[in-house]
Each structure stands twice: as C-alpha cells, then as structure tokens.
C-alpha cells in the first residue's frame, strides 16, 4: 500500500472515530432585527438541543414574539440567521407545531374545533375534511383531553378549551418541535397548568423539543430545562437556576420587581 493510501485510510479512521455533534433543533446566530428606528433584536444567539424545554422570558416589548417569527421563518432578520433542524423553517413545516397567542384569534369565525385542528394537517382551511383527517383530528383532540369539543363552534369555547384545541392542532402531525407564543394569556389558572402537564406528557411520549414564550417566571423555573432571558439582547441563557437569578432579571427587566421567583410557587404549579 502506498504512503498516500495509508494516509487516506488513517484519515478516514480518525474521521469515523470523531464524535459527531448533533445539529441543534433551533439555531439562532447573531440575529438582529430593526423596525424603522427601533432595534427590536440585537445580536441574539443560542442553540436549543433535542428534547429540551425552553422558556423565553422578558418584559413587554423585549422582542420575544419577533424572535418567534424569526424562528418560524416568517421574518427575515437584517443581520444573522436562524435555522430549524439545520435548515430554513420553510423546508421542514411538517416537523413544526405552532400555538399562536390566543388573543389574536377571532372567536366569531364560523368554524368548529375539528376544522381548526385539520388546518394543522392540511396547512390550509378545509372546505370539507376527509374521513382520514377527521380521525386524525379526533385523535389529537383526545390526546389533549378535548374529545368532547369536536363539533363545538369556536365561538362557544372558553379560553382554556380554545387553548386545548390549538394545542391539538399543533401536535396533530406529532411534530418534533412545538413552539408556543404566550399560550397562557387569557386563560384561567387551572387551564394554564393543565397546559404544562399536556406539554410534558407529549414531550415524554415523543421526545419532542418545546419552546414557549411566557411571562410566568415560576413556570419557567419549574417546567423548563432551559431559559432564555431576553430584552432585545440576551441577558441569560442556560439552566433555570443559573439564569433566573437576581442579577440577570434586574438587568433585563430594569427594576427589582421581577428579580425574585418565590419557591412557594412550586407546589401550586404541580
């Protein structure tokens, strides 16, 4: 064997022996977004790995929903980039489940719960769901404890019921990544904490990765495995106990009011 061949063979052995780093589910690199004179996101970077539960926290106007749009590929940043599973979000729609802010939904829209769930299968509004689509939608609704809501008009759903239907829509395809934008806004206490239980059960069953925008610092501490503290730029990213600290929160929120997350909330959330 020639020396060149031996060198190539040795290089191949080294390459095969080297550990292969997994591509993060969500990769955000130096993202900057500006609307007019307002810098909404400034040099935001982090990686979310498979199977993690991320809570994104920060004050109003911190750019949290803008970050969600960047992650979903709905908004192109002026600087930097974001990728899902190493690709543009538009290339992997079947791997993503999304729960928008409920306050943006028109409750008077003439549709039923099952029709809304089917839009998560079709990515369009169904004129007439097929039998197969209805079966899948029924299964998704049953998975989130909303099987009795199948044919109920959206106008007759409570905040908690609509939240469950939207979650069923998000998980109908059993996506590998579920992204929720303030899902607890406008729902009562019990519905909010049912949501966390449903997400944790879905994650345990499928191994999915979850990211959630929330204003609830106690929920972030006790339900998330990673926390991003955001106010236009990143003030902390890591384990909840490390980044939900007085220094990070005071700096991000600009005052002391959000600095302490009381440990007594832990039992109320479970």
N, C-alpha and C positions, 0 to 999 in steps of 0.2 A: 504493500500500500504506500502510495506517495505521501510525502510530508503534508502536501496541500489537502489530500483526502483525510489524513488523520486529524488535521486542524479543523476541517469542516465537521467531522464526526464528533470531535470533542466539543465544539461549539454547540452542536445540536443537543448533546447530553446536558450541557450546562443550562441551555435554554429550557429544556423539558423539566429539569430539576428545580428551576427557579419558581418560587410561588407566584401564582397568577393573581393579581389584585382584581377583585370584583369591581365591575363598573357600578358606581352608586346609582340608586334608583332616581334620585334628584340631585343634579349637579348645578350649582349656581356659582358663576365665576365673574367677579368684578363687575356686577350688574349696576348700571347707572341709568336712571330714568328721570327725565326733566319734562315738566309740562309748563311751557312758557318760561317764566322767571323762577318757577318753583322747582327745586331739586327734591324729587319725591323719594328716590332711592339713590344712595351714594356708595359705590364700591362694595356691594353686598356679595359675600362669598360664603358658601358652606356646602357640605356634602351630606346627604341623607342616605344611609345604607339600608339594605334589605331587612325587613322585619322590624324596623324601628317605628316608634310612635312619636311624632314631632308635634309640639305645641308652639305656635308662633304668637308671641305676646308683645304688647307695646301700646302706647297711648293712642287716642284718636288722632288720625292724620299721620300715623307713623309710616304708612306705605304698605301695610300688611295686605290689603286687597290688591294693590298694584303688583306686589310680589306674586300673589296667586295667579294673576293674569299672565305674568311673565312665565311662570312655571308651566301654565297650560298652553303656552304658545299663542295666546290671544293678544299679546302686546310685545312688540319688538323693542328691547331696550336700546337706547342710543349708544351705550357702551357695555361691553361684556356679553355674556350669553348664558342661557340655561338649557339643560338637556334632561330628558327623562329616559332612563334605561340606555343612556349613551346616544340618544337620537332626538330629533325635534319632536315635540309633543304631538304635532300633526301626523307623524308617521306611526304612532302607536296608540290611537284612540281607544282601541279595544282593551288596552291594559290599564285604562284610567277610569275611575269613578269619581264624579264631582257632585258635591252638595253645595248649592249656592246659598247666599243669605236669603232666608225666608221672607224678609221684609221687602224684597224686590219682586215677589211673585204676586200676580193679580189673582186674588181669590175668586173673582167673579168669572173667570174664564170657564166656559161651558164644557167641562170635561170631567171624567171620573178618575178615581185613583188608579185603576188598572191601565187606563190610557196613558197617564203620566209615566207609569213605570215602563210601559212598552217603548216610550221615547228613548229610554236608556238602552234598549236593544236595537232600535232602528236608527237612532240619531236623527230622527225626523218625526213629525207628528203623524200618528197612524190614522188614516181615514177609516180603516176597519181592521183591527188586529186579527191576525190569523189564530187558528186554534193553538198552534205551537207557541206563538208569542203570548197568548193568554195563559197557557200552562206555565211558561217561564216566569211571567209576571206574578201569577198566583204563588209560585214557589218563593219568589223573592219577598213578597209581602208576608208570607207565613214565617219566613226567616227572621223578620223584624217584629213579629207579633202583631201584624196588621191585616191578617187574613179576612177579618170581618169588614174591612173597608173597601173591598174590591170594587164594587159598583157604586160606591158613595160619591156624589158630586164633590168636587174640590171646595166649593163654597160652603159645604156643611162640615168641613174638617176643622178641628181645633188646631192650635199651633203645634201641640205635641203629635197629633195624628198626621198633620202635613209633614212634619219632620220625619216621621217613620216612613211615609210614602216616598219622600225624596231619598231617604237612605236606601230603601228597597230599589228605587230607580238606579242609584249609584252602584249597587252591588249585584244587579241582575245578571251581568256578564261575568261575575266573580273576578273583578279586576285585581291586578297585583298592586295597584296604588290607588288609595282613596284620599281625596283632598276635600276638605270641608272649610267653608268660609263663614265663620261665626254661626255655627249651626244652632247654638243655644239661644240666640237672640229671639225674643218674642215668645218663648215657651216657658212653661212653669217649671218649678224646681224638680218635681219628680220626673217629668219628661226629659229634662236636661240630663239627669243622672242615669235614666234608662238608656239614653244615647251612648254614654260612655261604656255601659255594660254591653250593649249591642256591638259597638266597635271592637271591644276587647274580645268578645266571643268570635266575631268574624275573623279577627286577626289570628286568634289561636287556631281556628279551623283551617285557614287558608295560608297563613304565613305572610299575609299582605303587609305592605308598608302604609302607614297612615300619617297624614299631616293635617293639622287643624289650626285655624286662626281662632283665638279665644281671648276674652278679657278676664277670664276666671283664672287667677294665679294659683288658687288652691287646686283646681282641676289640673292645671299644667304640672304642678308639683307631684301630684299623686297618681296621675294616669299616664303621663308621657314618659318616654325613656330618653328623649332629647328635648331641649327647649331652645328656641331662638328668641332672644330679646332684641327687638327691632325698634328703632326710631330714625327712619331714613337710612341709617347705617347700623351695622351690627354692634350691639353693646355686650353681647354674650351668646355663645353657642356651645352646648355641651350637656352634661348631666344636670337634671333639675336642681339638685342640691348645690351644685357649683355655681350656676348662673342666676338662680333666683335668690340672690344674696342682696344685702342692703346696698352695697356699693354699686352693683350693676343696675339695680332697679332705680335707685335715686338718680343715677346719671342718665338713664334712659327716659324716666318719667319727669325729671326735673324738679321733683319735690319728694318729701318724705312719706306722703300718704300711702304710696303703694310699696313701700320698702319692705314691709314685714308680711309674710304669709303665715297666718296663725296655724299651728299644728293641730288645734282643736277641730279644724275643718275635716281632718282626715276621716273621722268616723262618720261624719254627716254625708260624705261622698260615697261611701261604700254601700 
